[in-house]
Amino acid sequence: FFLCCVFHCYTDYKEMLLYDEVTMSLLTVGIVRAFAEQGLLSGLLGAGITGGVFLLLYYVSKGGMGFGDVKLALALGVWLGWERGLISLLVALWLGFLFGVILLIVGEKKRTDAIAFGPYICIAGFMMLLKGDIILSWYKSLFY
């Protein structure tokens, strides 16, 4: 998981590319892990929901987000399940927004420049994989 995410962070930042071979490796190992640990249904539900949300964002953004981001979100959904997967997407959106604003302020990027989103998806996914229960519990406490 970690190695695939590090690779994606690097290639997306440098080349604006998320390689399908890496995402498919992440997805395949995630399916095996879901089957062995949390149940395949939970993993597939996570993939469907997180992938579906990003597919919707892909079509709404009209090219502002790449399809590689959708596939990456789907793969992370298998690893995280639907609840932690959705929270990871929310965290990724906030991280992308925060760092995007910082890059604009310091002059690294202009408003018309593309910003790689894969690194933020990977960082959020890694955070949720390591501390997902704590983050999910905190998030739920905001509403209950």
N, C-alpha and C positions, 0 to 999 in steps of 0.2 A: 504494500500500500504506500508506504513512505517513499520508496524508490521511484515508483511510478509518478507520484505527486511531485517529487523534486524534479524529475525529468520534464514533466508537463510545465512546471513553473518556469524552468529555464527556456524550453523551446518556445513557449507561448510569449514570454517576455522578449526574447531575442528575435523570433521569426514570425510571431503571431500565428503559430501552428500548434495544434494538439494532434499528435500522431495517433491514427486509428489503432495501430498495432499495440501501443501502450495502453490505450483505453480498453481495447478488447482483452488484454492480459488482466487488467484491473477488474473488468467485468467477469471474466471466467473464474478467476480466483475468488472473487466475491460471491459468485453463485455457489461454488464448492463450500466456502466458509459458511454462507447462509444455511445451506443444507445441513451442515455438520453442527452448527452452533445455535442459531436462532430460529431456524425453520425456514424452509424455502419460500413459503407463502409470504412471510414478513419481508424477506429480501425482494421478492418480485413485486409486492405491493409498494415497497419503497422505491424501486426502480420505476414503476409505472407512474407514481405520483410525482416524484422529483423530476423525472424525465418529461412528464406531461406539462408540469409547470414551466420548465425551461423551453419546451417546444412552443408553448403559448407565447412566452416572452420573445422567442426567436421570430415568430410570425408578426407579433406586434411591433417589434423593433425595426422591421423591414431592412434587415441587413446590418443593423447595429450590433448584433450578436451573431457569432458564428455557430454553425451546426456542430462543431467540435465541442462547444460548451454544453450543448444539449446532450450529446453522447456521454460526456464526462459526468454530468449531473445524474444521468441514468445509472451509470456504473457506481457512483457514490451512493445512490439510493439503495442498491443491493447491499452494500456494506453497512449502511447506517439504519436501514428500515425507514418507514414513512415519517415518523415523528422527528427523529433526529435528522433525517434527510431534509425535511422542510425547514427546520431551524438552521441547518447548515447553509441552505440557500439564502435564507434571510441574513445570516451573518456574512455570507459572501457578497450580497448586494450592499450591505453597509460598509464592508471593507473596501469594495470597489469604489463606492461613492466617496468615502473618506480619502483614500489615496488618490483618486481622480482629482478631487478638489485641491489636495496638496500639490499634485503635479502641475495643475493649472496656476496655482498661486506662485510657486517657485519658478515658473516659466519653462518647465521641462516639456510640457505639452501645451498645445493650443486647443481651443474648443472643437476644432474640426479634425483633430488627430484621433486615431483609434487608440484605445487603451486595452491591452490584453486583460481578459477577465478570468482566464483559466487559473492563474496563480491564486486569485482570491477564492475561487471554488475549491481549490486544493487545500489552501490554508484552513478554510472553514471546515472542510471535510475532516482534515486531520485533527482539528480542535474537537470536533464532535466525536470522532473515534476515540480520542483519549479521555475527554471530560464531558462527553455528551449527556450523561445522566445528571451531572451537576448543573450544566447549562440549561437543560430541559426543565429541570425542577425549578430553577430560578425564573425561567421564562414563564412557566405555568403559574408561579406565585404572583406574577404581575396581574393576573386576571382572576385569581380565586381568593 
